[in-house]
Amino acid sequence: MIIEAILRINPNAKVSVFDEDINQITWLEGTPEIPKADIQTKMNELQAEYDSQEYARNRKSEYDQLNQFEMIFDDDRDGTTTWVDTINEIKGRHPK
């Protein structure tokens, strides 16, 4: 995550990080050093962004287990709402 944070701050940065340790950053090829506090702030932002999308990852995991096209086809053919009901159940389990 350190390198991702650095590249979000400076997409052209050339850097090496040992063991994901913020104190073990080597700046390469004339890349200006970014203060550790700025890197930590960006890492916190990235983590918050990741955490805020947990519901979406959980929903996707369940959606991927469904044969949605078949469910939609069957609902259309049979006049049922199985697909809509299932999607709403998943959304209920993993609200935004």
URSUL-V924831 format. One record per residue. BURIAL is b if it has 9 or more other C-alpha atoms within 8 Angstrom, else e. Layout:
# URSUL-V924831
burial={BURIAL/BURIAL}
This chain:
# URSUL-V924831
burial={e/b/b/e/b/b/b/e/e/e/e/e/b/e/b/b/b/e/e/e/b/e/e/b/b/e/b/b/e/e/b/e/e/e/e/e/e/e/b/b/e/b/b/e/e/b/e/e/e/e/e/e/e/e/b/b/e/b/b/e/e/b/b/e/e/e/e/e/e/e/b/b/e/b/b/e/e/e/e/e/e/b/b/e/e/e/b/e/e/b/b/e/e/b/e/e}
